[in-house]
Amino acid sequence: MFERFTKGARATVGGAVAHAERVDADKVSEEFLLLALLDQEGGRAPFALAALGLTDRRESVEAALADARRRGGMTRADADALADIGIDLGAIVSRVEETHGEGALGGGRGGRRRRTGHRPFTPGAKKILERALRIAVGRGDRFIGEEHLLLALTASPGVVADVLAEHGATYGTVSHALYGDGEAGGDREAG
């Protein structure tokens, strides 16, 4: 599949690995793919991110990702669902952090060092790469670009999609910024 990646998409994947290495994460997650996209200059995805104002609000995006990491990767919808049955996720996080230290639920960071520099991708990050392929094929594109990675991040349920949506970047708004067509021509539910 990687032979179909454009230079920008390859740079995004490499940037995601670099982000994971920088924080000593055990694996490369969807979060790192988003951060790598925010690092890119030139190209379609950086244009869409700038058009939607995300590059100007990078600190807010990073803070929202850190907050989700602190909650053990639970989305706001997860927290709301737990609250509906009387479970206060914030209180649980506070108790865990009192006992085990701040960020104890973050997982996957600062663990044991690997002997090799290779960091595997999380199942979620692999699904993003697969979904990017399906989105590209659904649009009739021959290559997978960073714009397809961005669309896949918005179309895959989870923390990254929630953070993007909180900042105004849904599948529809990103598709409109990229192509001017909303969801037409792409398969949001591909996969």
C-alpha positions as CSV (number, residue, x, y, z in Angstrom):
1,M,0.0,0.0,0.0
2,F,2.8,2.4,0.8
3,E,3.9,2.5,-2.8
4,R,0.7,4.3,-3.5
5,F,1.4,7.1,-1.0
6,T,2.3,10.5,-2.3
7,K,5.4,12.3,-1.0
8,G,3.2,14.3,1.4
9,A,1.5,11.2,2.8
10,R,4.9,9.5,3.3
11,A,6.1,12.6,5.1
12,T,3.1,12.5,7.3
13,V,3.7,8.9,8.2
14,G,7.4,9.6,8.9
15,G,6.4,12.6,10.9
16,A,4.0,10.5,13.0
17,V,6.8,8.1,13.8
18,A,9.0,11.1,14.8
19,H,6.4,12.4,17.1
20,A,6.1,9.0,18.8
21,E,9.8,8.8,19.2
22,R,10.0,12.3,20.6
23,V,7.7,11.4,23.5
24,D,9.0,7.9,23.8
25,A,5.7,6.3,22.9
26,D,5.6,2.6,22.5
27,K,3.5,2.8,19.3
28,V,2.5,5.3,16.6
29,S,-1.2,6.3,17.1
30,E,-3.8,8.3,15.3
31,E,-2.8,11.3,17.5
32,F,0.6,11.3,16.0
33,L,-0.8,11.2,12.5
34,L,-2.8,14.3,13.2
35,L,0.2,16.1,14.8
36,A,2.3,15.2,11.7
37,L,-0.4,16.6,9.4
38,L,-0.4,19.8,11.4
39,D,3.4,20.0,10.9
40,Q,3.1,19.8,7.1
41,E,3.5,22.8,4.9
42,G,2.2,23.0,1.3
43,G,-0.2,20.4,0.0
44,R,-3.9,19.8,0.2
45,A,-4.3,18.7,3.8
46,P,-2.3,21.6,5.2
47,F,-4.4,23.9,3.1
48,A,-7.6,22.4,4.5
49,L,-6.4,22.6,8.0
50,A,-5.4,26.2,7.6
51,A,-8.7,27.1,5.9
52,L,-10.5,25.6,8.9
53,G,-8.3,27.5,11.3
54,L,-6.7,24.5,12.9
55,T,-3.1,25.5,12.3
56,D,-3.9,28.7,14.2
57,R,-5.4,26.7,17.1
58,R,-2.7,24.0,17.3
59,E,-2.2,24.6,21.0
60,S,-5.9,24.0,21.6
61,V,-5.8,20.8,19.5
62,E,-2.8,19.5,21.5
63,A,-4.5,20.4,24.8
64,A,-7.6,18.5,23.8
65,L,-5.5,15.5,22.8
66,A,-3.6,15.7,26.1
67,D,-6.9,15.9,28.0
68,A,-8.2,12.8,26.2
69,R,-4.9,11.0,26.9
70,R,-5.3,11.8,30.5
71,R,-8.8,10.2,30.4
72,G,-7.2,7.0,29.2
73,G,-8.2,7.7,25.6
74,M,-11.9,7.9,26.4
75,T,-13.9,10.2,24.2
76,R,-16.2,12.9,25.5
77,A,-19.1,10.7,24.4
78,D,-17.7,7.8,26.5
79,A,-17.5,10.2,29.5
80,D,-21.0,11.4,28.9
81,A,-22.3,7.8,28.6
82,L,-20.6,6.9,31.9
83,A,-22.1,10.0,33.5
84,D,-25.5,8.9,32.4
85,I,-25.2,5.8,34.5
86,G,-23.7,7.7,37.5
87,I,-20.0,7.2,36.9
88,D,-17.9,10.4,37.1
89,L,-14.9,9.8,34.8
90,G,-13.2,13.0,36.1
91,A,-13.3,11.7,39.6
92,I,-11.9,8.3,38.6
93,V,-9.1,10.0,36.7
94,S,-8.3,12.1,39.7
95,R,-8.2,9.1,42.1
96,V,-6.0,7.2,39.8
97,E,-3.6,10.1,39.4
98,E,-3.5,10.7,43.2
99,T,-2.3,7.1,43.6
100,H,-0.2,6.6,40.5
101,G,0.8,10.1,39.4
102,E,-0.4,12.6,36.7
103,G,-1.1,11.0,33.3
104,A,-1.2,7.5,34.7
105,L,-4.0,6.5,32.4
106,G,-2.2,7.9,29.3
107,G,-0.4,4.6,28.7
108,G,2.1,3.8,26.0
109,R,4.5,6.6,26.8
110,G,7.7,6.5,28.7
111,G,7.6,2.8,29.1
112,R,10.5,0.4,28.6
113,R,12.9,1.3,25.8
114,R,12.9,-0.8,22.7
115,R,16.1,-2.4,21.5
116,T,15.3,-1.4,17.9
117,G,14.1,2.0,16.8
118,H,11.0,0.5,15.2
119,R,7.7,1.5,16.6
120,P,4.6,-0.3,15.4
121,F,1.4,1.4,14.5
122,T,-1.6,1.0,16.8
123,P,-4.6,-0.9,15.4
124,G,-6.4,2.4,15.2
125,A,-3.6,4.0,13.2
126,K,-3.5,1.0,10.8
127,K,-7.2,1.5,10.3
128,I,-6.7,5.1,9.4
129,L,-4.2,4.1,6.7
130,E,-6.6,1.5,5.4
131,R,-9.5,3.9,5.4
132,A,-7.3,6.5,3.6
133,L,-6.9,4.0,0.8
134,R,-10.6,3.3,0.6
135,I,-11.4,7.1,0.5
136,A,-8.8,7.6,-2.3
137,V,-10.3,4.7,-4.3
138,G,-13.8,6.0,-3.6
139,R,-12.9,9.4,-5.0
140,G,-11.2,7.8,-8.0
141,D,-7.8,8.9,-7.0
142,R,-4.8,6.7,-8.0
143,F,-2.6,7.8,-5.1
144,I,-3.1,8.2,-1.4
145,G,-2.3,11.7,-0.3
146,E,-2.2,13.5,3.0
147,E,-5.7,14.8,2.3
148,H,-7.0,11.2,2.3
149,L,-5.2,10.6,5.7
150,L,-7.0,13.7,7.1
151,L,-10.3,12.6,5.8
152,A,-9.8,9.2,7.3
153,L,-9.0,10.8,10.7
154,T,-12.3,12.7,10.6
155,A,-14.3,9.6,9.4
156,S,-13.0,7.2,12.1
157,P,-14.7,7.3,15.4
158,G,-12.5,8.0,18.4
159,V,-10.6,10.7,20.2
160,V,-8.9,12.3,17.2
161,A,-12.1,12.6,15.2
162,D,-13.8,14.1,18.3
163,V,-11.0,16.6,18.8
164,L,-11.1,17.5,15.1
165,A,-14.9,17.9,15.2
166,E,-14.6,20.1,18.4
167,H,-12.4,22.4,16.3
168,G,-14.7,22.5,13.3
169,A,-13.0,19.8,11.2
170,T,-15.6,17.1,10.3
171,Y,-15.6,14.9,7.3
172,G,-17.9,17.3,5.6
173,T,-16.0,20.5,6.4
174,V,-12.7,19.0,5.4
175,S,-14.1,17.6,2.2
176,H,-15.6,20.9,1.4
177,A,-12.3,22.7,2.1
178,L,-10.4,20.2,-0.1
179,Y,-12.9,19.7,-3.0
180,G,-15.7,22.2,-2.5
181,D,-18.2,19.4,-2.6
182,G,-19.1,18.4,1.0
183,E,-19.3,14.6,1.1
184,A,-20.0,14.1,-2.6
185,G,-17.6,11.9,-4.3
186,G,-16.2,10.3,-1.1
187,D,-17.5,7.5,0.9
188,R,-17.6,8.7,4.5
189,E,-18.7,5.3,5.8
190,A,-16.1,3.3,3.7
191,G,-15.0,0.5,5.9
